[in-house]
Amino acid sequence: MAWTYLFFAGLFEIGWAIGLKYTDGFSRPMPTVLTIASMIVSLGLLGLALKTLPVGTAYAIWTGIGTVGTALLGIWLLGEPATAMRLACIALIVSGIVGLKLVA
């Protein structure tokens, strides 16, 4: 169950990272409320995952999911560049996440 909590914590981290862009410096109420709610859920789920998972592994995977998801959504939603080198680096992060899961 801890891995499920960690996975969803990572998804909510993506939500608040992308949500920050849409808050326009916290000047837009609805995106701000949704972003803060996503932060709370993300941290809550991470806390639940940490009951049984090692902190170093869980934190690395949580931030990795958030990093990869945010980078990909930045490309897709926000028109950020999708260069070969950037995509290769994202793939390296994914391989690190998979590696940590396999050895945990």
N, CA, C and O atoms as CSV, one atom per row, in Angstrom:
chain,resi,resn,atom,element,x,y,z
A,1,MET,N,N,0.818,-1.196,0.000
A,1,MET,CA,C,0.000,0.000,0.000
A,1,MET,C,C,0.866,1.266,0.000
A,1,MET,O,O,0.476,2.294,-0.555
A,2,ALA,N,N,2.040,1.181,0.625
A,2,ALA,CA,C,2.921,2.342,0.712
A,2,ALA,C,C,3.347,2.824,-0.668
A,2,ALA,O,O,3.455,4.026,-0.909
A,3,TRP,N,N,3.586,1.880,-1.571
A,3,TRP,CA,C,3.992,2.281,-2.918
A,3,TRP,C,C,2.852,2.999,-3.645
A,3,TRP,O,O,3.092,3.919,-4.427
A,4,THR,N,N,1.636,2.585,-3.390
A,4,THR,CA,C,0.475,3.262,-3.984
A,4,THR,C,C,0.367,4.680,-3.439
A,4,THR,O,O,0.147,5.628,-4.192
A,5,TYR,N,N,0.522,4.816,-2.125
A,5,TYR,CA,C,0.526,6.159,-1.531
A,5,TYR,C,C,1.608,7.025,-2.154
A,5,TYR,O,O,1.380,8.192,-2.474
A,6,LEU,N,N,2.785,6.443,-2.322
A,6,LEU,CA,C,3.904,7.204,-2.873
A,6,LEU,C,C,3.639,7.616,-4.312
A,6,LEU,O,O,3.950,8.740,-4.706
A,7,PHE,N,N,3.070,6.720,-5.091
A,7,PHE,CA,C,2.755,7.037,-6.491
A,7,PHE,C,C,1.778,8.212,-6.567
A,7,PHE,O,O,2.001,9.156,-7.325
A,8,PHE,N,N,0.713,8.158,-5.793
A,8,PHE,CA,C,-0.271,9.237,-5.832
A,8,PHE,C,C,0.273,10.523,-5.221
A,8,PHE,O,O,-0.103,11.619,-5.636
A,9,ALA,N,N,1.155,10.388,-4.239
A,9,ALA,CA,C,1.818,11.582,-3.695
A,9,ALA,C,C,2.614,12.274,-4.792
A,9,ALA,O,O,2.621,13.502,-4.883
A,10,GLY,N,N,3.281,11.486,-5.620
A,10,GLY,CA,C,4.028,12.051,-6.750
A,10,GLY,C,C,3.121,12.719,-7.763
A,10,GLY,O,O,3.458,13.772,-8.304
A,11,LEU,N,N,1.970,12.111,-8.024
A,11,LEU,CA,C,1.020,12.731,-8.965
A,11,LEU,C,C,0.505,14.068,-8.426
A,11,LEU,O,O,0.375,15.036,-9.174
A,12,PHE,N,N,0.216,14.113,-7.136
A,12,PHE,CA,C,-0.244,15.378,-6.561
A,12,PHE,C,C,0.880,16.403,-6.508
A,12,PHE,O,O,0.623,17.607,-6.534
A,13,GLU,N,N,2.124,15.939,-6.434
A,13,GLU,CA,C,3.238,16.880,-6.514
A,13,GLU,C,C,3.281,17.528,-7.899
A,13,GLU,O,O,3.543,18.725,-8.024
A,14,ILE,N,N,3.029,16.744,-8.917
A,14,ILE,CA,C,2.944,17.296,-10.271
A,14,ILE,C,C,1.835,18.343,-10.317
A,14,ILE,O,O,1.999,19.416,-10.898
A,15,GLY,N,N,0.698,18.012,-9.692
A,15,GLY,CA,C,-0.441,18.934,-9.682
A,15,GLY,C,C,-0.102,20.269,-9.060
A,15,GLY,O,O,-0.470,21.313,-9.600
A,16,TRP,N,N,0.608,20.258,-7.910
A,16,TRP,CA,C,0.890,21.551,-7.297
A,16,TRP,C,C,2.022,22.279,-8.007
A,16,TRP,O,O,2.051,23.510,-8.016
A,17,ALA,N,N,2.950,21.544,-8.598
A,17,ALA,CA,C,4.024,22.215,-9.329
A,17,ALA,C,C,3.473,22.932,-10.566
A,17,ALA,O,O,3.820,24.083,-10.833
A,18,ILE,N,N,2.623,22.248,-11.304
A,18,ILE,CA,C,2.000,22.879,-12.475
A,18,ILE,C,C,0.998,23.937,-12.015
A,18,ILE,O,O,0.877,24.995,-12.633
A,19,GLY,N,N,0.293,23.651,-10.944
A,19,GLY,CA,C,-0.676,24.610,-10.414
A,19,GLY,C,C,-0.051,25.942,-10.055
A,19,GLY,O,O,-0.682,26.987,-10.212
A,20,LEU,N,N,1.186,25.918,-9.572
A,20,LEU,CA,C,1.864,27.174,-9.240
A,20,LEU,C,C,1.918,28.124,-10.436
A,20,LEU,O,O,1.781,29.338,-10.284
A,21,LYS,N,N,2.116,27.566,-11.607
A,21,LYS,CA,C,2.159,28.393,-12.825
A,21,LYS,C,C,0.814,29.083,-13.059
A,21,LYS,O,O,0.759,30.241,-13.474
A,22,TYR,N,N,-0.254,28.359,-12.789
A,22,TYR,CA,C,-1.591,28.889,-13.056
A,22,TYR,C,C,-2.106,29.822,-11.956
A,22,TYR,O,O,-3.118,30.495,-12.150
A,23,THR,N,N,-1.432,29.873,-10.813
A,23,THR,CA,C,-1.874,30.793,-9.757
A,23,THR,C,C,-1.532,32.238,-10.086
A,23,THR,O,O,-2.085,33.166,-9.495
A,24,ASP,N,N,-0.617,32.424,-11.031
A,24,ASP,CA,C,-0.167,33.774,-11.418
A,24,ASP,C,C,0.301,34.546,-10.183
A,24,ASP,O,O,-0.175,35.642,-9.885
A,25,GLY,N,N,1.254,33.927,-9.477
A,25,GLY,CA,C,1.782,34.572,-8.275
A,25,GLY,C,C,0.780,34.602,-7.131
A,25,GLY,O,O,0.785,35.533,-6.327
A,26,PHE,N,N,-0.066,33.608,-7.054
A,26,PHE,CA,C,-1.118,33.470,-6.032
A,26,PHE,C,C,-2.154,34.602,-6.114
A,26,PHE,O,O,-2.779,34.959,-5.115
A,27,SER,N,N,-2.321,35.150,-7.307
A,27,SER,CA,C,-3.307,36.221,-7.477
A,27,SER,C,C,-4.647,35.705,-8.014
A,27,SER,O,O,-5.622,36.455,-8.060
A,28,ARG,N,N,-4.700,34.447,-8.414
A,28,ARG,CA,C,-5.940,33.852,-8.910
A,28,ARG,C,C,-6.452,32.868,-7.860
A,28,ARG,O,O,-5.797,31.863,-7.583
A,29,PRO,N,N,-7.612,33.148,-7.277
A,29,PRO,CA,C,-8.085,32.359,-6.122
A,29,PRO,C,C,-8.274,30.868,-6.376
A,29,PRO,O,O,-7.782,30.058,-5.590
A,30,MET,N,N,-8.957,30.479,-7.430
A,30,MET,CA,C,-9.254,29.055,-7.630
A,30,MET,C,C,-7.991,28.242,-7.878
A,30,MET,O,O,-7.800,27.219,-7.221
A,31,PRO,N,N,-7.116,28.651,-8.800
A,31,PRO,CA,C,-5.876,27.881,-8.951
A,31,PRO,C,C,-5.039,27.850,-7.667
A,31,PRO,O,O,-4.361,26.861,-7.386
A,32,THR,N,N,-5.089,28.927,-6.900
A,32,THR,CA,C,-4.335,28.975,-5.643
A,32,THR,C,C,-4.882,27.953,-4.654
A,32,THR,O,O,-4.111,27.221,-4.034
A,33,VAL,N,N,-6.195,27.895,-4.502
A,33,VAL,CA,C,-6.819,26.939,-3.581
A,33,VAL,C,C,-6.517,25.503,-4.021
A,33,VAL,O,O,-6.180,24.659,-3.190
A,34,LEU,N,N,-6.637,25.227,-5.310
A,34,LEU,CA,C,-6.372,23.874,-5.813
A,34,LEU,C,C,-4.906,23.496,-5.644
A,34,LEU,O,O,-4.590,22.348,-5.333
A,35,THR,N,N,-4.020,24.451,-5.848
A,35,THR,CA,C,-2.592,24.194,-5.679
A,35,THR,C,C,-2.261,23.877,-4.226
A,35,THR,O,O,-1.535,22.924,-3.945
A,36,ILE,N,N,-2.787,24.665,-3.314
A,36,ILE,CA,C,-2.542,24.424,-1.888
A,36,ILE,C,C,-3.140,23.079,-1.456
A,36,ILE,O,O,-2.525,22.346,-0.682
A,37,ALA,N,N,-4.328,22.760,-1.950
A,37,ALA,CA,C,-4.943,21.467,-1.629
A,37,ALA,C,C,-4.080,20.316,-2.152
A,37,ALA,O,O,-3.906,19.305,-1.472
A,38,SER,N,N,-3.547,20.475,-3.352
A,38,SER,CA,C,-2.692,19.448,-3.925
A,38,SER,C,C,-1.404,19.282,-3.109
A,38,SER,O,O,-0.911,18.167,-2.941
A,39,MET,N,N,-0.864,20.393,-2.604
A,39,MET,CA,C,0.324,20.321,-1.740
A,39,MET,C,C,0.025,19.514,-0.485
A,39,MET,O,O,0.811,18.655,-0.086
A,40,ILE,N,N,-1.109,19.793,0.128
A,40,ILE,CA,C,-1.478,19.116,1.373
A,40,ILE,C,C,-1.671,17.619,1.139
A,40,ILE,O,O,-1.181,16.799,1.915
A,41,VAL,N,N,-2.386,17.265,0.070
A,41,VAL,CA,C,-2.620,15.849,-0.236
A,41,VAL,C,C,-1.295,15.152,-0.544
A,41,VAL,O,O,-1.052,14.042,-0.070
A,42,SER,N,N,-0.441,15.798,-1.334
A,42,SER,CA,C,0.841,15.216,-1.696
A,42,SER,C,C,1.687,14.919,-0.457
A,42,SER,O,O,2.220,13.819,-0.313
A,43,LEU,N,N,1.805,15.888,0.421
A,43,LEU,CA,C,2.604,15.694,1.633
A,43,LEU,C,C,1.966,14.670,2.573
A,43,LEU,O,O,2.668,13.896,3.225
A,44,GLY,N,N,0.646,14.669,2.638
A,44,GLY,CA,C,-0.044,13.682,3.474
A,44,GLY,C,C,0.197,12.262,2.990
A,44,GLY,O,O,0.470,11.365,3.788
A,45,LEU,N,N,0.098,12.059,1.686
A,45,LEU,CA,C,0.342,10.729,1.129
A,45,LEU,C,C,1.805,10.323,1.279
A,45,LEU,O,O,2.107,9.160,1.544
A,46,LEU,N,N,2.705,11.279,1.110
A,46,LEU,CA,C,4.121,10.977,1.327
A,46,LEU,C,C,4.343,10.540,2.772
A,46,LEU,O,O,5.078,9.586,3.029
A,47,GLY,N,N,3.725,11.218,3.691
A,47,GLY,CA,C,3.841,10.849,5.102
A,47,GLY,C,C,3.346,9.440,5.373
A,47,GLY,O,O,3.955,8.704,6.150
A,48,LEU,N,N,2.250,9.064,4.741
A,48,LEU,CA,C,1.734,7.700,4.900
A,48,LEU,C,C,2.704,6.672,4.318
A,48,LEU,O,O,2.914,5.606,4.898
A,49,ALA,N,N,3.288,7.000,3.173
A,49,ALA,CA,C,4.242,6.081,2.547
A,49,ALA,C,C,5.480,5.897,3.416
A,49,ALA,O,O,6.061,4.813,3.470
A,50,LEU,N,N,5.875,6.977,4.100
A,50,LEU,CA,C,7.087,6.925,4.919
A,50,LEU,C,C,6.928,6.075,6.183
A,50,LEU,O,O,7.911,5.805,6.873
A,51,LYS,N,N,5.705,5.656,6.487
A,51,LYS,CA,C,5.519,4.763,7.630
A,51,LYS,C,C,6.270,3.456,7.428
A,51,LYS,O,O,6.743,2.855,8.392
A,52,THR,N,N,6.383,3.012,6.170
A,52,THR,CA,C,7.036,1.722,5.916
A,52,THR,C,C,8.208,1.792,4.947
A,52,THR,O,O,9.059,0.903,4.966
A,53,LEU,N,N,8.283,2.810,4.107
A,53,LEU,CA,C,9.372,2.895,3.133
A,53,LEU,C,C,10.543,3.684,3.704
A,53,LEU,O,O,10.340,4.570,4.534
A,54,PRO,N,N,11.762,3.377,3.275
A,54,PRO,CA,C,12.915,4.167,3.697
A,54,PRO,C,C,12.796,5.611,3.179
A,54,PRO,O,O,12.396,5.834,2.036
A,55,VAL,N,N,13.140,6.566,4.013
A,55,VAL,CA,C,12.942,7.971,3.661
A,55,VAL,C,C,13.726,8.378,2.414
A,55,VAL,O,O,13.206,9.111,1.572
A,56,GLY,N,N,14.962,7.914,2.286
A,56,GLY,CA,C,15.769,8.293,1.128
A,56,GLY,C,C,15.173,7.798,-0.175
A,56,GLY,O,O,15.114,8.531,-1.162
A,57,THR,N,N,14.731,6.552,-0.171
A,57,THR,CA,C,14.117,5.965,-1.364
A,57,THR,C,C,12.795,6.649,-1.688
A,57,THR,O,O,12.552,7.037,-2.830
A,58,ALA,N,N,11.946,6.792,-0.681
A,58,ALA,CA,C,10.627,7.390,-0.909
A,58,ALA,C,C,10.749,8.830,-1.391
A,58,ALA,O,O,10.054,9.235,-2.323
A,59,TYR,N,N,11.623,9.601,-0.764
A,59,TYR,CA,C,11.759,11.007,-1.150
A,59,TYR,C,C,12.310,11.126,-2.564
A,59,TYR,O,O,11.846,11.960,-3.342
A,60,ALA,N,N,13.290,10.303,-2.901
A,60,ALA,CA,C,13.855,10.346,-4.247
A,60,ALA,C,C,12.817,9.984,-5.299
A,60,ALA,O,O,12.744,10.617,-6.353
A,61,ILE,N,N,12.017,8.969,-5.012
A,61,ILE,CA,C,10.979,8.566,-5.972
A,61,ILE,C,C,9.889,9.626,-6.056
A,61,ILE,O,O,9.416,9.938,-7.149
A,62,TRP,N,N,9.483,10.184,-4.918
A,62,TRP,CA,C,8.454,11.237,-4.896
A,62,TRP,C,C,8.890,12.433,-5.734
A,62,TRP,O,O,8.133,12.925,-6.571
A,63,THR,N,N,10.113,12.894,-5.504
A,63,THR,CA,C,10.586,14.047,-6.280
A,63,THR,C,C,10.822,13.670,-7.733
A,63,THR,O,O,10.636,14.496,-8.627
A,64,GLY,N,N,11.230,12.428,-7.979
A,64,GLY,CA,C,11.436,11.988,-9.355
A,64,GLY,C,C,10.146,11.963,-10.152
A,64,GLY,O,O,10.096,12.429,-11.290
A,65,ILE,N,N,9.098,11.412,-9.543
A,65,ILE,CA,C,7.785,11.414,-10.214
A,65,ILE,C,C,7.352,12.851,-10.485
A,65,ILE,O,O,6.883,13.174,-11.576
A,66,GLY,N,N,7.514,13.701,-9.487
A,66,GLY,CA,C,7.138,15.104,-9.653
A,66,GLY,C,C,7.954,15.799,-10.728
A,66,GLY,O,O,7.412,16.570,-11.521
A,67,THR,N,N,9.245,15.534,-10.761
A,67,THR,CA,C,10.122,16.155,-11.747
A,67,THR,C,C,9.773,15.724,-13.162
A,67,THR,O,O,9.619,16.558,-14.054
A,68,VAL,N,N,9.650,14.429,-13.359
A,68,VAL,CA,C,9.347,13.907,-14.693
A,68,VAL,C,C,7.975,14.380,-15.157
A,68,VAL,O,O,7.828,14.861,-16.281
A,69,GLY,N,N,6.977,14.245,-14.300
A,69,GLY,CA,C,5.625,14.659,-14.680
A,69,GLY,C,C,5.525,16.147,-14.961
A,69,GLY,O,O,4.869,16.564,-15.915
A,70,THR,N,N,6.180,16.947,-14.126
A,70,THR,CA,C,6.136,18.391,-14.323
A,70,THR,C,C,6.858,18.785,-15.610
A,70,THR,O,O,6.384,19.645,-16.352
A,71,ALA,N,N,7.989,18.163,-15.869
A,71,ALA,CA,C,8.721,18.467,-17.102
A,71,ALA,C,C,7.905,18.086,-18.337
A,71,ALA,O,O,7.837,18.848,-19.301
A,72,LEU,N,N,7.291,16.911,-18.303
A,72,LEU,CA,C,6.488,16.482,-19.456
A,72,LEU,C,C,5.249,17.352,-19.641
A,72,LEU,O,O,4.900,17.696,-20.770
A,73,LEU,N,N,4.579,17.712,-18.540
A,73,LEU,CA,C,3.418,18.603,-18.674
A,73,LEU,C,C,3.843,20.008,-19.093
A,73,LEU,O,O,3.103,20.701,-19.790
A,74,GLY,N,N,5.017,20.421,-18.674
A,74,GLY,CA,C,5.530,21.714,-19.131
A,74,GLY,C,C,5.705,21.725,-20.642
A,74,GLY,O,O,5.422,22.722,-21.306
A,75,ILE,N,N,6.174,20.610,-21.171
A,75,ILE,CA,C,6.321,20.482,-22.618
A,75,ILE,C,C,4.956,20.475,-23.285
A,75,ILE,O,O,4.731,21.178,-24.270
A,76,TRP,N,N,4.056,19.680,-22.743
A,76,TRP,CA,C,2.747,19.481,-23.374
A,76,TRP,C,C,1.822,20.674,-23.193
A,76,TRP,O,O,1.214,21.131,-24.161
A,77,LEU,N,N,1.702,21.186,-21.980
A,77,LEU,CA,C,0.739,22.257,-21.703
A,77,LEU,C,C,1.293,23.664,-21.894
A,77,LEU,O,O,0.574,24.574,-22.306
A,78,LEU,N,N,2.563,23.830,-21.595
A,78,LEU,CA,C,3.115,25.178,-21.535
A,78,LEU,C,C,4.054,25.512,-22.685
A,78,LEU,O,O,4.629,26.600,-22.727
A,79,GLY,N,N,4.209,24.586,-23.612
A,79,GLY,CA,C,5.021,24.853,-24.790
A,79,GLY,C,C,6.518,24.936,-24.522
A,79,GLY,O,O,7.250,25.567,-25.283
A,80,GLU,N,N,6.977,24.301,-23.445
A,80,GLU,CA,C,8.405,24.296,-23.159
A,80,GLU,C,C,9.117,23.406,-24.176
A,80,GLU,O,O,8.503,22.495,-24.731
A,81,PRO,N,N,10.401,23.655,-24.426
A,81,PRO,CA,C,11.102,22.897,-25.471
A,81,PRO,C,C,11.236,21.415,-25.141
A,81,PRO,O,O,11.434,21.033,-23.988
A,82,ALA,N,N,11.126,20.596,-26.171
A,82,ALA,CA,C,11.265,19.145,-26.033
A,82,ALA,C,C,12.488,18.690,-26.826
A,82,ALA,O,O,12.369,17.902,-27.764
A,83,THR,N,N,13.650,19.184,-26.448
A,83,THR,CA,C,14.872,18.824,-27.161
A,83,THR,C,C,15.261,17.379,-26.849
A,83,THR,O,O,14.836,16.809,-25.844
A,84,ALA,N,N,16.062,16.811,-27.713
A,84,ALA,CA,C,16.505,15.429,-27.520
A,84,ALA,C,C,17.267,15.291,-26.201
A,84,ALA,O,O,17.085,14.310,-25.480
A,85,MET,N,N,18.109,16.257,-25.886
A,85,MET,CA,C,18.888,16.189,-24.651
A,85,MET,C,C,17.982,16.270,-23.421
A,85,MET,O,O,18.200,15.560,-22.440
A,86,ARG,N,N,16.982,17.121,-23.473
A,86,ARG,CA,C,16.046,17.243,-22.351
A,86,ARG,C,C,15.273,15.941,-22.151
A,86,ARG,O,O,15.116,15.480,-21.020
A,87,LEU,N,N,14.797,15.356,-23.226
A,87,LEU,CA,C,14.066,14.092,-23.130
A,87,LEU,C,C,14.974,12.961,-22.656
A,87,LEU,O,O,14.530,12.081,-21.919
A,88,ALA,N,N,16.232,12.975,-23.068
A,88,ALA,CA,C,17.183,11.963,-22.600
A,88,ALA,C,C,17.412,12.096,-21.093
A,88,ALA,O,O,17.501,11.091,-20.387
A,89,CYS,N,N,17.505,13.319,-20.607
A,89,CYS,CA,C,17.686,13.529,-19.169
A,89,CYS,C,C,16.455,13.083,-18.385
A,89,CYS,O,O,16.582,12.518,-17.299
A,90,ILE,N,N,15.274,13.332,-18.926
A,90,ILE,CA,C,14.042,12.855,-18.293
A,90,ILE,C,C,14.054,11.332,-18.242
A,90,ILE,O,O,13.656,10.738,-17.240
A,91,ALA,N,N,14.511,10.700,-19.320
A,91,ALA,CA,C,14.597,9.234,-19.349
A,91,ALA,C,C,15.571,8.722,-18.285
A,91,ALA,O,O,15.338,7.671,-17.689
A,92,LEU,N,N,16.650,9.450,-18.046
A,92,LEU,CA,C,17.591,9.059,-16.993
A,92,LEU,C,C,16.930,9.106,-15.618
A,92,LEU,O,O,17.164,8.238,-14.777
A,93,ILE,N,N,16.103,10.128,-15.398
A,93,ILE,CA,C,15.394,10.231,-14.117
A,93,ILE,C,C,14.440,9.046,-13.961
A,93,ILE,O,O,14.361,8.439,-12.893
A,94,VAL,N,N,13.722,8.727,-15.028
A,94,VAL,CA,C,12.800,7.580,-14.989
A,94,VAL,C,C,13.571,6.302,-14.684
A,94,VAL,O,O,13.109,5.480,-13.892
A,95,SER,N,N,14.736,6.120,-15.299
A,95,SER,CA,C,15.511,4.907,-15.025
A,95,SER,C,C,15.972,4.878,-13.568
A,95,SER,O,O,16.047,3.803,-12.972
A,96,GLY,N,N,16.275,6.019,-12.993
A,96,GLY,CA,C,16.624,6.080,-11.574
A,96,GLY,C,C,15.461,5.704,-10.681
A,96,GLY,O,O,15.634,4.990,-9.693
A,97,ILE,N,N,14.285,6.178,-11.023
A,97,ILE,CA,C,13.077,5.838,-10.254
A,97,ILE,C,C,12.850,4.319,-10.306
A,97,ILE,O,O,12.616,3.685,-9.278
A,98,VAL,N,N,12.920,3.756,-11.497
A,98,VAL,CA,C,12.706,2.313,-11.658
A,98,VAL,C,C,13.776,1.547,-10.882
A,98,VAL,O,O,13.473,0.560,-10.211
A,99,GLY,N,N,15.021,2.000,-10.975
A,99,GLY,CA,C,16.098,1.335,-10.255
A,99,GLY,C,C,15.877,1.347,-8.749
A,99,GLY,O,O,16.071,0.331,-8.082
A,100,LEU,N,N,15.475,2.487,-8.215
A,100,LEU,CA,C,15.214,2.568,-6.776
A,100,LEU,C,C,14.068,1.641,-6.361
A,100,LEU,O,O,14.120,1.016,-5.301
A,101,LYS,N,N,13.058,1.558,-7.185
A,101,LYS,CA,C,11.927,0.675,-6.880
A,101,LYS,C,C,12.384,-0.791,-6.888
A,101,LYS,O,O,11.961,-1.584,-6.046
A,102,LEU,N,N,13.241,-1.138,-7.836
A,102,LEU,CA,C,13.685,-2.524,-7.950
A,102,LEU,C,C,14.570,-2.956,-6.781
A,102,LEU,O,O,14.540,-4.119,-6.379
A,103,VAL,N,N,15.343,-2.045,-6.245
A,103,VAL,CA,C,16.247,-2.430,-5.152
A,103,VAL,C,C,15.644,-2.203,-3.774
A,103,VAL,O,O,16.245,-2.578,-2.767
A,104,ALA,N,N,14.475,-1.601,-3.719
A,104,ALA,CA,C,13.856,-1.330,-2.409
A,104,ALA,C,C,13.140,-2.545,-1.869
A,104,ALA,O,O,12.566,-2.491,-0.782
